[in-house]
């Protein structure tokens, strides 16, 4: 396989509050390749969104990237560590929205209600390219056409509140592509949408990816969307990546007990009507009450007393591209990972 | 469904139109036809799911049944505990209260549906208090009982909602809904705000309670995977109308309406080996204040003919237990999910 375009290593992002430190991302590592989709999946509080925001360096205070590296391979072949850059530096601003485009969950609050979508698109285009206003407008219309917005010549002058949720998300995608990024980070891009609109948006992301050899990070809580879209998957639980692997292995040969339990507990359209679901006992702990040792141990069916509640397991390589963070595969050590 | 005993709920030709007012005189210039001629019934111990996309009228239908909004037309006959059938739609306010005790609601958002200033005990006992049932001691005993039913420790009684996770809060909401021994529970997206691992617990709890207490559920949801797990029958709505209604196994395996087919096809299947060619619907859901002529779905339907553009299809028996509102139901071979 080609070299990764983005390598995240040991990323740690903590929030310092009055009540203590929340380790929102607690050592996340993964690679992203051109033309491929990495799905990051997990439940609320697992740190998947903070991971995305850490890569883009838009973590809000009191959050801070504490450790680790985010290595971006640039178009000219050089490599830059985004963690080392000043978050508001010119270079970082060029990366953000320039080399890495991003789409958020809420298309209503991510778009300005005071400017036409055309003006917002033209602003994004002119931030990263030196073009005249007229050229930027043509390019804006072109982008709207590319994301499948009907009558783009007229829509370019409309405001976000005049559009439906699905069209707004298309505008968001157009915005994220304005500077022709090589990486697209999409954080729950279809969560607020109806299922038929979701199908349209996923189809659109897939088409654009193919046309541009785009590397996509797709963040979602929906295992169905992951199965549909991802090539590789990183499963997160309470700030840790507990398993990474190719999509087929994650769904058909999951190794981590959390991944296994999660897959058993999701309702499926293929299930028998009125059948009970397997459940994971308990609920996700409060961020201030993170369990010691492996964070999943209080809910884990394979919990080994004395091992899982004392030390933190490291990532164990089970196949060339399949890793899990669990004592079932890792010998207990004194050092904490 | 056999109709040996009368259904707990039978809704007939229900309509809810919201007026659109314009200008300084606030003249009515049109109507949003949120619910437009909806008919269905729910038997004792049965779950009927109303599914469809946002704006299809599923929530307005459920709110009409609880008389949270006043229906424009139609009847909502509810079987009371003493065996009478009352029409909720026409009941005066004063007579509504004893009927409402027997139909309760579970809400979508477990965070905003519990008063943060009340203890769990007060929240669950409130329906009893409001209806003047039992003294303080009796109410506390009932609260303890209800906590057992929803599998929460009795010790939680004096805590406040903020101490609980989303799943625990939803259990509290369910305990409150059960306080008055209702026959019917209207659950509007009860698990869509929950995490996957917690969602499964609540779905199982609802299934268990139904078996134990003989509850009937009207389940309003957009997630067809959840619907498949909880429903005996499913009604698919599109722009205020039911376009198809059938028992769960049938409607998923062999949909008879093109909209049902498209909805099923759009659901992501949690198995990367089953990536199928999706039917991606063109365009958007029709505007309920300006419904297309003929079949409201025709502008997005791949099978539409001239007749669909002009004549509104009625809901009728298409064989195999499905009621379908489609002119071409008999001739079309549509794809379900089991066939993938």
HADDOCK unambig.tbl for C-alpha pairs under 7 A between the chains (distance, minus, plus):
assign (segid A and resid 43 and name CA) (segid B and resid 195 and name CA) 5.85 0.50 0.50
assign (segid A and resid 44 and name CA) (segid B and resid 195 and name CA) 6.68 0.50 0.50
assign (segid A and resid 194 and name CA) (segid B and resid 53 and name CA) 5.76 0.50 0.50
assign (segid A and resid 194 and name CA) (segid B and resid 54 and name CA) 6.81 0.50 0.50
assign (segid A and resid 195 and name CA) (segid B and resid 266 and name CA) 5.99 0.50 0.50
assign (segid A and resid 195 and name CA) (segid B and resid 267 and name CA) 6.35 0.50 0.50
assign (segid A and resid 196 and name CA) (segid B and resid 263 and name CA) 6.31 0.50 0.50
assign (segid A and resid 196 and name CA) (segid B and resid 266 and name CA) 5.52 0.50 0.50
assign (segid A and resid 196 and name CA) (segid B and resid 280 and name CA) 6.85 0.50 0.50
assign (segid A and resid 196 and name CA) (segid B and resid 281 and name CA) 6.55 0.50 0.50
assign (segid A and resid 199 and name CA) (segid B and resid 266 and name CA) 5.60 0.50 0.50
assign (segid A and resid 199 and name CA) (segid B and resid 280 and name CA) 6.29 0.50 0.50
assign (segid A and resid 200 and name CA) (segid B and resid 280 and name CA) 6.04 0.50 0.50
assign (segid A and resid 223 and name CA) (segid B and resid 270 and name CA) 5.66 0.50 0.50
assign (segid A and resid 224 and name CA) (segid B and resid 268 and name CA) 4.61 0.50 0.50
assign (segid A and resid 224 and name CA) (segid B and resid 269 and name CA) 4.97 0.50 0.50
assign (segid A and resid 224 and name CA) (segid B and resid 270 and name CA) 4.00 0.50 0.50
assign (segid A and resid 225 and name CA) (segid B and resid 268 and name CA) 5.70 0.50 0.50
assign (segid A and resid 227 and name CA) (segid B and resid 270 and name CA) 5.31 0.50 0.50
assign (segid A and resid 227 and name CA) (segid B and resid 271 and name CA) 5.35 0.50 0.50
assign (segid A and resid 227 and name CA) (segid B and resid 272 and name CA) 4.42 0.50 0.50
assign (segid A and resid 228 and name CA) (segid B and resid 268 and name CA) 6.28 0.50 0.50
assign (segid A and resid 228 and name CA) (segid B and resid 272 and name CA) 5.93 0.50 0.50
assign (segid A and resid 228 and name CA) (segid B and resid 275 and name CA) 5.90 0.50 0.50
assign (segid A and resid 247 and name CA) (segid B and resid 272 and name CA) 6.82 0.50 0.50
assign (segid A and resid 248 and name CA) (segid B and resid 272 and name CA) 6.14 0.50 0.50
assign (segid A and resid 251 and name CA) (segid B and resid 271 and name CA) 6.52 0.50 0.50
assign (segid A and resid 262 and name CA) (segid B and resid 197 and name CA) 6.36 0.50 0.50
assign (segid A and resid 265 and name CA) (segid B and resid 197 and name CA) 6.11 0.50 0.50
assign (segid A and resid 265 and name CA) (segid B and resid 200 and name CA) 5.91 0.50 0.50
assign (segid A and resid 266 and name CA) (segid B and resid 196 and name CA) 6.21 0.50 0.50
assign (segid A and resid 266 and name CA) (segid B and resid 200 and name CA) 6.97 0.50 0.50
assign (segid A and resid 267 and name CA) (segid B and resid 225 and name CA) 5.28 0.50 0.50
assign (segid A and resid 267 and name CA) (segid B and resid 226 and name CA) 5.59 0.50 0.50
assign (segid A and resid 267 and name CA) (segid B and resid 229 and name CA) 6.89 0.50 0.50
assign (segid A and resid 268 and name CA) (segid B and resid 225 and name CA) 4.65 0.50 0.50
assign (segid A and resid 268 and name CA) (segid B and resid 269 and name CA) 6.87 0.50 0.50
assign (segid A and resid 268 and name CA) (segid B and resid 270 and name CA) 6.99 0.50 0.50
assign (segid A and resid 269 and name CA) (segid B and resid 224 and name CA) 6.53 0.50 0.50
assign (segid A and resid 269 and name CA) (segid B and resid 225 and name CA) 4.39 0.50 0.50
assign (segid A and resid 269 and name CA) (segid B and resid 228 and name CA) 6.01 0.50 0.50
assign (segid A and resid 270 and name CA) (segid B and resid 337 and name CA) 6.74 0.50 0.50
assign (segid A and resid 270 and name CA) (segid B and resid 338 and name CA) 6.22 0.50 0.50
assign (segid A and resid 271 and name CA) (segid B and resid 229 and name CA) 6.99 0.50 0.50
assign (segid A and resid 272 and name CA) (segid B and resid 229 and name CA) 6.91 0.50 0.50
assign (segid A and resid 273 and name CA) (segid B and resid 228 and name CA) 5.24 0.50 0.50
assign (segid A and resid 273 and name CA) (segid B and resid 229 and name CA) 4.88 0.50 0.50
assign (segid A and resid 273 and name CA) (segid B and resid 230 and name CA) 6.73 0.50 0.50
assign (segid A and resid 273 and name CA) (segid B and resid 231 and name CA) 6.72 0.50 0.50
assign (segid A and resid 273 and name CA) (segid B and resid 248 and name CA) 6.50 0.50 0.50
assign (segid A and resid 273 and name CA) (segid B and resid 249 and name CA) 6.43 0.50 0.50
assign (segid A and resid 274 and name CA) (segid B and resid 229 and name CA) 4.64 0.50 0.50
assign (segid A and resid 274 and name CA) (segid B and resid 230 and name CA) 5.07 0.50 0.50
assign (segid A and resid 274 and name CA) (segid B and resid 231 and name CA) 6.37 0.50 0.50
assign (segid A and resid 275 and name CA) (segid B and resid 229 and name CA) 5.73 0.50 0.50
assign (segid A and resid 276 and name CA) (segid B and resid 204 and name CA) 5.70 0.50 0.50
assign (segid A and resid 277 and name CA) (segid B and resid 200 and name CA) 5.72 0.50 0.50
assign (segid A and resid 277 and name CA) (segid B and resid 204 and name CA) 6.55 0.50 0.50
assign (segid A and resid 278 and name CA) (segid B and resid 200 and name CA) 6.96 0.50 0.50
assign (segid A and resid 279 and name CA) (segid B and resid 197 and name CA) 6.27 0.50 0.50
assign (segid A and resid 279 and name CA) (segid B and resid 200 and name CA) 5.68 0.50 0.50
assign (segid A and resid 279 and name CA) (segid B and resid 201 and name CA) 5.85 0.50 0.50
assign (segid A and resid 280 and name CA) (segid B and resid 197 and name CA) 5.66 0.50 0.50
assign (segid A and resid 283 and name CA) (segid B and resid 198 and name CA) 6.56 0.50 0.50
